[in-house]
C-alpha cells in the first residue's frame, strides 16, 4: 500500500513537556485516516506536526517520501491543506472571498489571479453546495454552512491531502453527518487523502478506512476499524467500559458505553437503573 505520509521516530512537545514519543505511523494514500484517543493524548499535536505547523523535538515527517522540513512552504501548500480546530474569519468576508484564500499558495508577482484560479474556486463551491451562498457573509451562515465554507477553501487549494482537526466540533448531529458525508464523497470521487481528528468513536468507525489510536503520546493500535476497536481498547484508551456491536446500517464497529443511566434488561423486559 502506498503511503501519503509517514513519520519516523517522531517526538513532539511544548516547552519542556514531551507529548508525542517516537511515533512511527503510516497514513495510506487515497484513504480516510482518523486519529482517536482521550483528551490530551496528543492527537491535535500530531496533526499540527504532520502539517508542518509544529517543529518536531526529534524525528521526521515524510510527505510522499520527502522530508517535509526540507520542502519549500509553497510546495507543501500545493500538496497538503489543513483546516484547524474552530477557525475564524474576519467580519465582512463573503463565502466567495473566504474560498479564494485557498488559491494564495499559487499567487506570486509573476502569476496573478487567473482563469484556472477562478475555476478552482467555483468547483470548490459546487462540491460543497455553496454556489447560491457565495455572496453571503461567513458570520451569517449556520454552523454546518460555515464549516462547509472552510472545507471549500481547503478544496480550492487543490491538494491531494486534506487535514482536519475536529471538523464536527460544536455541530449538531445532522450537520456532523453532512460534513462527514462531504469528506467521504471527496475521498470516493476524487481520491483525496483525508486525515482527521474525531472525538466520536462511532462516527470515526463509520467513516474511516484507517484508525490510529493514541494513548499517552504513543500509538496504542492502528489499522482498519474492525481490527482496532475492541472493548479492551476502549477501556484502556478512554477509561470506559463498553460493549462493541456493529452498526446495523454500515456494519462498522459501534461502541455502546456502560454508564449509570437507564438501560433495558432484555432477559426480563424491564427497565432498571444501574
C-alpha positions as CSV (number, residue, x, y, z in Angstrom):
1,X,0.0,0.0,0.0
2,X,1.3,3.5,-1.0
3,X,1.7,5.8,2.0
4,X,0.9,9.5,1.7
5,X,2.5,10.5,5.0
6,X,4.8,8.6,7.3
7,X,6.6,9.6,10.5
8,X,9.9,8.2,11.7
9,X,10.7,8.3,15.5
10,X,8.7,11.5,15.8
11,X,8.7,13.2,19.2
12,X,6.8,16.4,19.9
13,X,6.3,18.7,22.8
14,X,5.7,22.2,24.1
15,X,8.4,23.8,26.2
16,X,10.0,21.1,28.2
17,X,7.0,18.7,28.1
18,X,7.1,15.8,25.8
19,X,3.7,15.0,24.4
20,X,4.4,12.6,21.5
21,X,7.1,10.0,21.9
22,X,8.9,8.5,18.9
23,X,5.9,7.7,16.8
24,X,6.1,5.7,13.7
25,X,2.9,6.0,11.7
26,X,1.8,5.4,8.2
27,X,-1.1,7.2,6.6
28,X,-2.4,5.4,3.5
29,X,-2.7,7.4,0.2
30,X,-6.3,7.8,-1.0
31,X,-8.0,6.7,2.2
32,X,-9.6,8.3,5.2
33,X,-7.5,8.1,8.4
34,X,-8.8,9.2,11.7
35,X,-6.8,9.9,14.9
36,X,-8.7,8.8,18.1
37,X,-7.9,8.9,21.7
38,X,-8.7,10.6,25.0
39,X,-8.4,14.3,25.7
40,X,-4.8,15.5,25.9
41,X,-3.3,12.3,24.4
42,X,-1.6,14.2,21.5
43,X,-4.0,13.9,18.6
44,X,-4.1,17.5,17.6
45,X,-0.4,17.9,18.3
46,X,0.4,15.1,15.9
47,X,-1.8,16.6,13.2
48,X,-0.1,20.0,13.6
49,X,3.3,18.3,13.2
50,X,2.1,16.5,10.1
51,X,1.0,19.8,8.6
52,X,4.4,21.3,9.5
53,X,2.8,23.8,11.9
54,X,4.9,22.4,14.8
55,X,8.6,21.7,14.7
56,X,9.4,18.2,16.0
57,X,11.7,17.8,19.0
58,X,13.2,14.9,17.0
59,X,12.3,12.6,14.2
60,X,10.9,13.2,10.7
61,X,7.7,13.6,8.9
62,X,7.8,12.4,5.3
63,X,5.4,13.7,2.7
64,X,5.4,11.5,-0.4
65,X,8.7,10.1,0.9
66,X,10.2,13.7,1.1
67,X,11.3,15.2,4.4
68,X,8.7,17.9,4.9
69,X,11.0,20.1,6.9
70,X,13.2,20.5,3.8
71,X,10.4,21.3,1.4
72,X,9.5,24.9,0.4
73,X,6.4,26.3,2.1
74,X,4.6,26.8,-1.2
75,X,5.5,23.2,-2.3
76,X,3.9,21.8,0.9
77,X,0.8,24.1,0.5
78,X,0.3,22.7,-3.0
79,X,0.3,19.1,-1.7
80,X,-1.4,19.4,1.6
81,X,-4.0,21.7,3.2
82,X,-5.2,21.9,6.8
83,X,-8.4,23.0,8.5
84,X,-7.6,23.8,12.1
85,X,-10.0,23.5,15.0
86,X,-12.6,26.2,15.2
87,X,-11.2,28.6,12.5
88,X,-12.4,32.2,12.4
89,X,-12.7,34.7,9.6
90,X,-12.7,38.5,9.7
91,X,-16.1,40.1,9.8
92,X,-17.5,41.2,6.5
93,X,-15.9,38.4,4.5
94,X,-18.2,36.7,2.0
95,X,-18.2,33.0,1.3
96,X,-16.6,33.6,-2.1
97,X,-13.8,35.8,-0.6
98,X,-13.1,33.1,2.0
99,X,-12.8,30.3,-0.5
100,X,-10.5,32.5,-2.7
101,X,-7.9,32.4,0.2
102,X,-7.2,28.8,-0.8
103,X,-5.6,29.9,-4.0
104,X,-3.0,32.1,-2.4
105,X,-0.2,29.5,-2.5
106,X,-0.4,29.8,-6.3
107,X,0.0,33.6,-6.4
108,X,3.2,35.5,-6.8
109,X,4.4,38.6,-8.6
110,X,4.7,36.7,-11.8
111,X,1.4,34.8,-11.6
112,X,-1.6,36.8,-10.6
113,X,-5.3,35.7,-10.3
114,X,-6.1,33.5,-13.4
115,X,-8.9,31.7,-15.1
116,X,-7.7,28.5,-13.5
117,X,-7.9,30.0,-10.0
118,X,-11.4,31.1,-10.7
119,X,-12.4,27.7,-11.9
120,X,-10.9,26.0,-8.8
121,X,-12.9,28.3,-6.6
122,X,-16.2,27.6,-8.4
123,X,-15.5,23.9,-8.4
124,X,-15.0,24.0,-4.6
125,X,-18.2,25.9,-4.2
126,X,-20.1,23.4,-6.3
127,X,-18.6,20.4,-4.4
128,X,-19.7,21.9,-1.1
129,X,-23.1,23.1,-2.4
130,X,-22.3,26.7,-1.6
131,X,-22.8,28.4,-5.0
132,X,-26.0,30.0,-4.0
133,X,-24.5,31.3,-0.8
134,X,-21.3,32.8,-2.3
135,X,-22.3,36.4,-1.6
136,X,-23.4,35.7,2.0
137,X,-21.2,36.8,4.8
138,X,-19.5,34.0,6.6
139,X,-20.6,35.1,10.0
140,X,-24.3,34.9,8.8
141,X,-24.1,31.2,8.0
142,X,-25.3,28.3,10.1
143,X,-22.6,26.1,11.8
144,X,-22.8,23.5,9.1
145,X,-22.7,26.0,6.2
146,X,-19.8,27.8,7.8
147,X,-17.8,24.6,8.2
148,X,-18.6,23.7,4.5
149,X,-17.2,27.1,3.5
150,X,-13.9,26.4,5.3
151,X,-13.7,23.0,3.7
152,X,-14.4,24.6,0.3
153,X,-11.4,26.9,1.0
154,X,-9.2,23.9,1.5
155,X,-10.6,22.3,-1.7
156,X,-9.8,25.4,-3.7
157,X,-6.2,24.9,-2.5
158,X,-6.4,21.8,-4.7
159,X,-4.3,19.4,-2.6
160,X,-4.3,15.7,-2.7
161,X,-4.1,15.6,1.1
162,X,-6.6,17.4,3.5
163,X,-6.0,17.5,7.2
164,X,-8.9,18.4,9.6
165,X,-8.8,18.9,13.3
166,X,-12.1,18.0,14.8
167,X,-14.2,19.3,11.9
168,X,-17.5,18.4,13.6
169,X,-16.9,20.2,16.9
170,X,-19.9,22.3,18.0
171,X,-22.1,20.9,15.2
172,X,-25.4,19.2,15.9
173,X,-25.9,15.6,14.7
174,X,-27.4,16.5,11.3
175,X,-24.5,18.9,10.5
176,X,-21.9,16.4,11.7
177,X,-23.2,13.8,9.2
178,X,-23.4,16.4,6.5
179,X,-19.7,17.3,6.9
180,X,-18.5,13.8,7.2
181,X,-20.6,12.7,4.2
182,X,-19.0,15.5,2.2
183,X,-15.5,14.4,3.1
184,X,-16.4,10.8,2.3
185,X,-17.6,11.9,-1.1
186,X,-14.4,13.8,-1.7
187,X,-12.4,10.7,-0.9
188,X,-14.6,8.4,-3.0
189,X,-15.0,10.6,-6.1
190,X,-11.6,12.5,-6.1
191,X,-9.4,10.0,-4.3
192,X,-8.4,12.7,-1.8
193,X,-6.4,11.5,1.2
194,X,-8.3,12.7,4.3
195,X,-6.8,12.8,7.8
196,X,-9.0,13.8,10.7
197,X,-9.1,14.1,14.5
198,X,-12.5,13.0,15.7
199,X,-14.0,12.6,19.2
200,X,-17.0,10.5,18.3
201,X,-15.8,6.9,18.2
202,X,-18.8,5.6,16.3
203,X,-18.5,8.2,13.6
204,X,-14.8,7.5,13.3
205,X,-15.5,3.8,12.7
206,X,-18.2,4.6,10.2
207,X,-16.2,6.9,8.0
208,X,-12.5,5.8,8.4
209,X,-10.7,3.3,6.4
210,X,-7.8,3.5,8.8
211,X,-7.7,4.3,12.6
212,X,-4.8,5.4,14.6
213,X,-5.4,5.2,18.4
214,X,-3.2,7.3,20.6
215,X,-2.7,6.9,24.4
216,X,-0.3,9.0,26.5
217,X,1.6,10.2,23.4
218,X,2.1,6.7,22.0
219,X,0.4,4.5,19.4
220,X,-1.9,2.0,21.1
221,X,-3.2,0.5,17.9
222,X,-3.6,1.3,14.2
223,X,-5.4,-0.4,11.3
224,X,-8.9,-1.0,10.0
225,X,-11.7,-0.1,12.4
226,X,-12.9,-3.7,12.6
227,X,-9.4,-4.8,13.6
228,X,-8.7,-1.9,16.0
229,X,-11.9,-1.3,18.0
230,X,-12.4,-3.7,20.9
231,X,-13.9,-3.4,24.4
232,X,-10.4,-3.8,25.8
233,X,-9.1,-0.9,23.6
234,X,-11.9,1.4,24.7
235,X,-11.3,0.6,28.3
236,X,-7.5,1.2,28.0
237,X,-7.6,4.3,25.8
238,X,-10.7,6.0,27.0
239,X,-11.1,4.5,30.5
240,X,-14.6,3.5,29.7
241,X,-16.3,0.1,29.9
242,X,-18.4,-0.8,26.9
243,X,-19.9,-3.4,24.7
244,X,-18.8,-3.5,21.0
245,X,-21.5,-4.4,18.5
246,X,-22.0,-3.5,14.8
247,X,-23.7,-0.5,13.2
248,X,-26.9,-2.0,11.7
249,X,-26.7,0.2,8.6
250,X,-23.0,0.1,7.8
251,X,-21.7,-2.9,9.5
252,X,-18.9,-0.9,11.2
253,X,-17.9,-1.3,14.9
254,X,-20.2,0.5,17.3
255,X,-19.4,1.3,20.9
256,X,-22.2,1.1,23.5
257,X,-20.9,2.5,26.8
258,X,-21.8,1.1,30.2
259,X,-23.0,4.1,32.1
260,X,-25.1,4.8,35.1
261,X,-28.2,5.8,33.2
262,X,-31.3,3.7,32.4
263,X,-31.0,0.6,30.3
264,X,-33.2,-2.3,29.3
265,X,-32.7,-5.6,30.9
266,X,-33.7,-7.7,27.9
267,X,-33.9,-11.0,29.7
268,X,-36.8,-9.8,31.9
269,X,-38.0,-7.0,29.7
270,X,-37.9,-4.4,32.5
271,X,-36.1,-1.1,32.8
272,X,-33.8,-0.7,35.7
273,X,-31.3,1.9,37.0
274,X,-27.7,0.8,37.0
